[in-house]
Structure formats: C-alpha cells, structure tokens
Amino acid sequence: MIITLEELRNIKHSLPTGSVKKIAKQLNLEEQTIRNYFGAKKKSPPTLAIHRQSGPGGGIFRIEDLTILNLAKQIIKEKQMRTKKE
C-alpha cells in the first residue's frame, strides 16, 4: 500500500489516547516501533517493512504489512461508533 506521511499522521492523531500502547501490546512490539510506523524517526527494534520516499508533504510510504494500520483504523472506527451512540 502507498500512503503519504500526512495521511499516516492524520490516522495517528485520530487515535484515542493510549492507542499506541494498546496496539504495541496486542502485537508484542515496542511503543516506539508503533510511533515510527506513523512517521516518527527514533530508532527502535525491530524495523518494520516500511519504505519511505522523500517528497512533498513529508513524502510517501510503501507499507508491506498493514496489520498496524488496520488495527489503528479499527480503533478509530470503534471510537466513532461510541461517539455516535452518546
């Protein structure tokens, strides 16, 4: 999948507080690995299969494993459904 840094950051910023920790725990990864997935630049093992190409708006990313992205989107969808019920 090809996605821009801006799109990744928008997804991360749409997540409720604690979501990075929740995703990391669920996938048995470090929290910094999840943050890096969404565009942070700090080093953390393991490196994920994400390839960044420079360009306008932060560039584009080619993501091979969509697991983290799909979990994030699921959390956002659940948050929106809870908001609609209130």
N, C-alpha and C positions, 0 to 999 in steps of 0.2 A: 504494500500500500504506500502511496505517496501522499504526504501531508506537509503543510507548511509549519514552520515554528510557531507562527501566530495562531494557527488552529490548535496545535498542541497546548500552547499556553492558555488559550481560552477554555479548553477542556479542563486543564488542571485548576484554573481559577474558579470553575463552576462546581468543583467538588466541595462537599461539606467538610468542615474541619475534622481532622482525624482520618480522612480517607486514604492518604498516602500510607499511614501506619497500617490501616486495615488491609490494603492491597499487598503491602510488603509481608505482613504476617500470613495472609492467605497463600501467598506464593513462595513463602520461605526465602525472601530476599531482603536485603538491607533497604531501609527507607531511602537512603541516598541514591540507590540504584533506581528507585521509582522516580525520584525527583529528576535524575539525569535523563530518564526516559522522556520526560516532559520538557527537556531543554536546558536543565542546569548543567554546569560544566565541571563540577567537582569530581574528583576521582573516587571510584568505589568499585570493588569487585562484586560480582562478575560483570564483564562488559556484555551488553545486550546486542542483539543483531539489528543495530540501527546505523544507517549510513547517512551522514549529513553532507549536503552540498550547499556551499555558500550561495547567497543570492539576496535579492530584495526582501525586506521584511524578516530577516533572520535566516533565510534560506529554506530549503526543503529537506525532508527526511524520508528515506525509504525504510519502512519498517517491515521486517520479515515475520516477526511473531506478534500477533495482535492481542495476545492474552491480556496484557496490562491495559491497553486501550479499550478493549471490550469490557473489562471489569469497571473501568472508570465510567464509561458510558452507561453501564447498568446502574451504578451508584447514582449518577445524575438523574437517570430516568426514575429510579425509586424515590429520590428526593422530590422531583417534580410531581409525582403521583401523590406523595404525602401532603405536599403543599396544596394541591387541588382539593383534597379531602377536607382540609381545615377550613 
